């Protein structure tokens, strides 16, 4: 459907009709539909955006759909990155933080992190301790402000930088893998990387002025916007699950039902 036009999208089901032209089912058939979406100006489907009622919701990209067990976000307090108990600086005083910025889901819950001159030159990162094993993936939404780069790392890994204008990832020898940078609109990117276990004790992220991954001295006012960190088992960043005081598990996908065979149409 061309941009600017309106119309109706129809889909239907019919049973096996053994050659009959009217589509009348002659055997018992059940086909389950979920998640219809119409997008304009694209040649391939993007992240699914659920809607309620008659109006489309402008919310964050859900990331990869999980067809099995629901996602568990192991990162505690993902909805409040201003909380220095859950999200301490690597070195105390390394970052100023400001709240109330528009997040990818349209709420005023994004936080601006601004490296200071304290303990400089250095890497001005925020961190959290995690218990996990096997392959693990960290993801976060980030947007450029005065600084244009996000850095991520862990105790077992070196720094990786992501350009928040182009999505270009600069990895010298971090030891991480599976990098993604997905543009989710309004200047926001969802960044992810995969490592092992608890990444050596902590996973870390912060703002940087360039892609060198080198130490620097901040000014306390320049930084980037961040929102929605997630740490999960596996090698793919799946749909974001907000957390508060504990880790949290998302809802079971609606197509998981042992009594029927289901089809997801995108």
RACOR-V404885 format. One record per pair of residues at least 6 apart in sequence whose C-alpha atoms are under 7 Angstrom apart, sorted by the first residue. I is the first residue (numbers start at 0). GAP is how many residues later the second one is. Records with the same first field share a line. If there is no record, write none. Layout:
I: GAP  GAP
//
This chain:
2: 37  38
13: 9  10  11
14: 8  9  10  11  12  14
15: 9  10  11
16: 6  7  8  9
30: 231  232
31: 230  231
32: 230  231  232
33: 230
35: 230
44: 221
46: 14  15  16
47: 13  14
48: 12
50: 6
57: 47  48
58: 45  46  47
59: 44  45  124
60: 123
61: 177  178
62: 174  175  176
63: 173  174  175
64: 173  174
65: 172
68: 183
69: 179  180  181  182  183
70: 167  168  178  179
71: 160  176  177  178
72: 157  158  159  168  174  175  176
73: 156  157  158  173  174
74: 154  155  156  172
75: 10  167  168  169  170  171
76: 9  166  167  168  169
77: 150  151  164  165  166
78: 149  163  164  165
80: 6  30
81: 15  29
85: 42
86: 39  40  41
87: 38  39
88: 6  36  37  38
89: 35  36  37
92: 25
93: 21  22  24  25  30
94: 18  19  20  21  29  125
95: 17  18  19  20  124
96: 14  15  16  17
97: 13  14  15
98: 10  11  12  13
99: 8  9  10  11
100: 7  8  9  10
101: 6  7  8
102: 6  7  124
103: 84
109: 115  116  117
110: 114  115  116
111: 111  112  113  114
112: 94  110  111  112
113: 106  107  108  109  110
114: 9  92  103  104  105  108
115: 101  102  103  104
116: 100  101  102  103
119: 96  97
120: 94  95  96
121: 93  94  95
122: 92  93
123: 82  83
124: 79  80  81
125: 78  79  80
126: 75  76  77  78
127: 74  75  76
128: 72  73  74
129: 68  71  72
130: 67
131: 65  66
132: 63  64  65
133: 62  63
134: 59  60  61  62  98  99  100
135: 58  59  60  61  96  97  98  99
136: 55  56  57  58  94  95  96  97  98  99  100
137: 54  55  56  92  93  94
138: 51  52  53  54  90  91  92  98
139: 50  51  52  87  88  89  90
140: 47  48  49  50  85  86  87  88
141: 46  47  48  83  84  85
142: 21  44  45  46  81  82  83
143: 20  80  81
144: 78  79  80
145: 76  77  78
146: 60  61  62  75  76  77
147: 15  16  17  61  62
148: 12  13  14  15  58  59  60  61  62
149: 11  12  13  56  57  58
150: 8  9  10  11  54  55  56  57
151: 7  8  9  52  53  54
152: 6  7  50  51  52
153: 45  46  48  49  50
154: 44  45  46  47  48
155: 43  44
156: 17  18  19
157: 15  16  17
158: 15  54
159: 10  11  14  53
160: 8  9  10  50  52
161: 6  7  8
162: 6
163: 25
166: 14
169: 41
175: 17  18  19
176: 16  17  18
177: 15  16
178: 13  14  15
179: 11  12  13
180: 8  9  10  11
181: 7  8  9
182: 6  7
183: 6
191: 45
193: 41
206: 16  17
227: 14
229: 10
240: 7  8  9
254: 7
//
